[in-house]
Amino acid sequence: MKSKVIILGAGFGGLELATLLSEALGEDAGVIVIDKSDSFVFGYNRIDVVFGKTTLDEVRLPYDNFDKPGVRILRETITAIDPDTRRVTTQSGVYEADFLVIALGADYDLAATPGLAEHGNEFYSNAGATRLRDIFPSFSGGSIIVGICGFPYKCPPGPSECALTLHHYLTERDIRDACDITFVSPLSTPMPASAEMAQALMDSFEDFGIRLLRQRTVVRLDQGLATLDDGTELPFELFLGVPKHTAPQVVIDSGLTENSWVPIDLATLETRCSDVFAIGDIAATGLPKSGTFAESAALSVSTAILERLEGRKAERNTGTGTCIVEYGDGRVSYAELDFLTGESLKAIYHPPSIAGKAFKNGFDDTRRERWFNLQTAAR
Ligand SMILES: Cc1cc2nc3c(=O)[nH]c(=O)nc-3n(C[C@H](O)[C@H](O)[C@H](O)COP(=O)(O)OP(=O)(O)OC[C@H]3O[C@@H](n4cnc5c(N)ncnc54)[C@H](O)[C@@H]3O)c2cc1C
């Protein structure tokens, strides 16, 4: 089957790109989106699932609700990508397009950290978050590690959110004194792109008695023991991990990756193959792997496609996005980041506040409505 545009992956990047092309071209958009899942889940909702604030069923956004002129979403698993011919194979068929956009996100490589699957837990996938949700109610105390097993990983401040929310969760259950929390991060600060956000996070860790080990990575787990890359051994009763990230195998097999990610022209997001683009976590941009950066990349690629189809003006990738941090006590902080429009990174920091929570709710509501036609959730 031949179409104008095939978008691989219906995550932040794919959903936004399909929406933009539908808005611009209407019924003539000729867009096919292929995703193996039946629904989308915002990454940050997984932390809410871990701490029992919601369930996965409550936060799933079914693709059946993504109803846009000129766009079809196919629920199929992509098994092969030929970037030279822009041909995609799934378990159900073969598709060809004038433009191919790879937005397949990042997968988790648990095997890269020996013992992680057997002796630890991860909170970055739907399955991992659900498993932890079941474990926590019977947890009564001991050492807990929030540990990162590789870089780059999605949402730089995500693990900090987890550590802070964990502190408040244990406090509410009146078992905080029976627990110690250690946070292990490969980064120099919890949020390198915003010094102010990083400092506020480190101040909170100190206030809440969360021990921070920086520039260290978890490389191995044994029963109740985590080993870091500098040889440090940390005993634990509960390990909450961020697994090493990698490109989905089907993208590696396509020959498009180098060192796990797809090299692109940072200004256009085009790969080494013409009319083949990569956006979001899969692309080797060097920018944060975060939904909002996938969205700004989608905007740029939509204009590149419209330029080639209709002679409109293409816009360069701005490298803009917003990193949002839940403090776990009702407050939210966020940083508006702009990596590419000026000479150097611009960061506008908003300290943690209750108003920040309203900002995050607005972020969530806007996308639920824009992509899934769902009206504002009752808060
Ligand atoms: C705990 C956590 C908190 C986060 N918080 C935030 C936040 O506050 N703000 C923010 O902007 N970002 C946040 N993120 C990051 C954000 O979720 C990702 O950066 C974003 O989803 C990347 O978008 P994407 O389009 O590149 O890929 P994804 O959204 O991951 O979408 C990729 C899609 O490809 C599909 N796919 C993969 N392989 C195949 C295949 N072989 N066949 C068919 N389909 C396939 C998947 O099913 C998936 O739907 C968070 C992430 C986590 C884990």
The ligand as a Tripos MOL2 file, in Angstrom:
@<TRIPOS>MOLECULE
LIG
   53    58     1     0     0
SMALL
NO_CHARGES

@<TRIPOS>ATOM
      1 C1          8.4900    8.2530   34.1700 C.3       1 LIG1
      2 C2          8.5120    9.1690   32.9600 C.ar      1 LIG1
      3 C3          8.1540   10.5080   33.1130 C.ar      1 LIG1
      4 C4          8.1720   11.3640   32.0050 C.ar      1 LIG1
      5 N1          7.7560   12.6540   32.1620 N.ar      1 LIG1
      6 C5          7.7230   13.4790   31.0860 C.ar      1 LIG1
      7 C6          7.2200   14.8120   31.1930 C.ar      1 LIG1
      8 O1          6.7930   15.2580   32.2770 O.2       1 LIG1
      9 N2          7.2170   15.5840   30.0650 N.ar      1 LIG1
     10 C7          7.6740   15.1200   28.8690 C.ar      1 LIG1
     11 O2          7.6420   15.8670   27.8790 O.2       1 LIG1
     12 N3          8.1640   13.8700   28.7360 N.ar      1 LIG1
     13 C8          8.1890   13.0400   29.8070 C.ar      1 LIG1
     14 N4          8.6600   11.7560   29.6780 N.ar      1 LIG1
     15 C9          9.3500   11.3600   28.4320 C.3       1 LIG1
     16 C10         8.4020   11.0380   27.3060 C.3       1 LIG1
     17 O3          7.4600   10.0530   27.6980 O.3       1 LIG1
     18 C11         9.1900   10.5400   26.0950 C.3       1 LIG1
     19 O4         10.3210   11.3420   25.9000 O.3       1 LIG1
     20 C12         8.3050   10.6250   24.8780 C.3       1 LIG1
     21 O5          7.2360    9.7100   25.0150 O.3       1 LIG1
     22 C13         9.0760   10.3720   23.5870 C.3       1 LIG1
     23 O6          8.2040   10.4690   22.4980 O.3       1 LIG1
     24 P1          8.4610    9.6300   21.1770 P.3       1 LIG1
     25 O7          7.4050   10.0410   20.2230 O.co2     1 LIG1
     26 O8          9.8730    9.7250   20.7730 O.co2     1 LIG1
     27 O9          8.2750    8.0950   21.6100 O.3       1 LIG1
     28 P2          7.1430    7.3740   22.4450 P.3       1 LIG1
     29 O10         6.1910    8.3410   23.0390 O.co2     1 LIG1
     30 O11         7.8430    6.4370   23.3620 O.co2     1 LIG1
     31 O12         6.3500    6.5410   21.3370 O.3       1 LIG1
     32 C14         6.9470    5.4780   20.6350 C.3       1 LIG1
     33 C15         5.8310    4.5780   20.1240 C.3       1 LIG1
     34 O13         6.4140    3.6020   19.2320 O.3       1 LIG1
     35 C16         5.7250    2.3900   19.4090 C.3       1 LIG1
     36 N5          6.5720    1.2910   18.9410 N.ar      1 LIG1
     37 C17         7.8290    0.9780   19.3530 C.ar      1 LIG1
     38 N6          8.2940   -0.0870   18.6650 N.ar      1 LIG1
     39 C18         7.3120   -0.4530   17.7880 C.ar      1 LIG1
     40 C19         7.1980   -1.4650   16.7920 C.ar      1 LIG1
     41 N7          8.1850   -2.3400   16.5310 N.pl3     1 LIG1
     42 N8          6.0370   -1.5390   16.0850 N.ar      1 LIG1
     43 C20         5.0280   -0.6660   16.3150 C.ar      1 LIG1
     44 N9          5.0890    0.3070   17.2420 N.ar      1 LIG1
     45 C21         6.2170    0.4190   17.9850 C.ar      1 LIG1
     46 C22         5.4190    2.3300   20.8920 C.3       1 LIG1
     47 O14         4.3070    1.4920   21.1420 O.3       1 LIG1
     48 C23         5.1320    3.8010   21.2340 C.3       1 LIG1
     49 O15         3.7660    4.0980   21.2320 O.3       1 LIG1
     50 C24         8.6010   10.8700   30.7450 C.ar      1 LIG1
     51 C25         8.9320    9.5180   30.5960 C.ar      1 LIG1
     52 C26         8.8830    8.6700   31.6900 C.ar      1 LIG1
     53 C27         9.2160    7.2050   31.4900 C.3       1 LIG1
@<TRIPOS>BOND
     1     1     2 1
     2     2     3 ar
     3     2    52 ar
     4     3     4 ar
     5     4     5 ar
     6     4    50 ar
     7     5     6 ar
     8     6     7 ar
     9     6    13 1
    10     7     8 2
    11     7     9 ar
    12     9    10 ar
    13    10    11 2
    14    10    12 ar
    15    12    13 ar
    16    13    14 ar
    17    14    15 1
    18    14    50 ar
    19    15    16 1
    20    16    17 1
    21    16    18 1
    22    18    19 1
    23    18    20 1
    24    20    21 1
    25    20    22 1
    26    22    23 1
    27    23    24 1
    28    24    25 2
    29    24    26 1
    30    24    27 1
    31    27    28 1
    32    28    29 2
    33    28    30 1
    34    28    31 1
    35    31    32 1
    36    32    33 1
    37    33    34 1
    38    33    48 1
    39    34    35 1
    40    35    36 1
    41    35    46 1
    42    36    37 ar
    43    36    45 ar
    44    37    38 ar
    45    38    39 ar
    46    39    40 ar
    47    39    45 ar
    48    40    41 1
    49    40    42 ar
    50    42    43 ar
    51    43    44 ar
    52    44    45 ar
    53    46    47 1
    54    46    48 1
    55    48    49 1
    56    50    51 ar
    57    51    52 ar
    58    52    53 1
@<TRIPOS>SUBSTRUCTURE
     1 LIG1         1 GROUP 0 **** ****
